[in-house]
Amino acid sequence: MLKKLATSAIVLAISAGAAMAEFPEKPITLIVPWAAGGGTDAVARILASGLEKELGVSVNVVNKPGGGSVIGHSEMLTTNPDGYTLGFGTAELSTFYWAGQSEIKATDFNPIALVNFDSGAFHVPTSSDWTDVAAALEEIKAQPAGTFKVSGTGTGAAYHLAFAGFLKANGVDPLAVTLVPSQGAAPGFQELAAGGIDVVLSSLPEGMAMMQAEKSKPLAVFSEERIAAFPDVPTAEEATGKPFAGGTWRGVVGPQGLDPEVAKTLEDAVVKVGNSEEFVAFMNEKGFGLRVRGSEAFGEFLAEQHVQVGSIMNDLGIAQRKE
């Protein structure tokens, strides 16, 4: 009888061990809420490549564009919380709730790790009389609202909100300038060169070609530190005396309900890859801002983003919900 009980216990132990196999034991899907070929897709794929080596399983990037990224982000939130389907969240998910596009809030996600922050920058034509941001802000304040036009981004997009936040931080009404919406930085810079607008809102790397052609100059970058690839461009604080950081970001998120040990395994892997020589070299070469933060810091960042984005969108009059 004892022998039978011992045998049964061994069988149960083996079965339990099989059932509780170490995570991960099968391929992982990483949802990208934007189309293939863009910046988010590129960063996601280099990250996935590193995660494959770190976790020992395939990490498949699946693009789920549509609805201004609402479709992909929604799927990240509703997927089975087993750790095998994750999302590569972007700054846009902080706007859905306030814009009335979805009930999704940035704080609804399980933060795994932040890997990127691309700071916005204040670009003007080389012919501009403005030699620094402080002078630009003073003139914007002094002239009637709508005198100056900006472009390079869409209404309510990350760089638009970053610029509005920068104005607000410096005592300027975010509605003092008129946004001419564009499908990205490239058409904005074309309009800048043609003299149709006064400022382009974009990252520094997006303005590289125009800088090299001596058609535009960046007066400041909305970053806490100078960008290594653009050492001569002052930070917002250096330019105005007031600290400010704003732009777009990317990080790995999952649904609520993830097993804490699974979440920790994923966090450790993403942070390790984010700090790896290969990933850092890729980000620096392509001009992407590197900001690696673990789960706790990323969660705090998402909470801050929810509040800040809501405040700025209300200031701009584009929020569908009040703060």
Secondary structure, DSSP 8 states (H G I E B T S, - for coil): -HHHHHHHHHHHHHHHHHHT--S--S-EEEEESS-TTSHHHHHHHHHHHHHHHHHSS-EEEEE---GGGHHHHHHHHHS-TTSSEEEEEEGGGGTHHHHTS-S--GGGSEEEEEEEEEE-EEEEETT-S--SHHHHHHHHHHS-TTSSEEESS-TTSHHHHHHHHHHHHTT--GGGSEE---SSHHHHHHHHHHTS-SEEEE-TGGGHHHHHTTSEEEEEESSSS--TT-TTS-BHHHHHSS----EEEEEEEE-TT--HHHHHHHHHHHHHHHTSHHHHHHHHHHT--EEEE-HHHHHHHHHHHHHHHHHHHHHHT--SS--
